[in-house]
Amino acid sequence: MTLVPTTTSHGATSFDVVLSDGTQEVVHGADAYQQESSMTTFFRNDTGRQAVDCWSVRVASFRTEHILAIRRVDESLGELRHLHPA
């Protein structure tokens, strides 16, 4: 049996949020975000999906009018290696 790289795994996800007053917030553990009325809310999904549904957990919220930029940051864990018959 040999180890063959089959895919790259991503570790923790975070979002860098730049606010209009020049401050930068980092939201750790969120997989997705969406606008909810006047707020932009970040959500965690146990499956790591980028969709928001009824099982999503709110992690943080910011007033949408105060947000200048949002950047998603995925920490790479490297290649996943699986055993395959030689």
Protein Blocks (a to p, Z undefined) as FASTA:
>chain_A
ZZddfbdcddddddddddfkopacddehiabdcdehjbccddddfklpabdcfkbccfbd
cdfklpmbdcdddddebjcdddddZZ
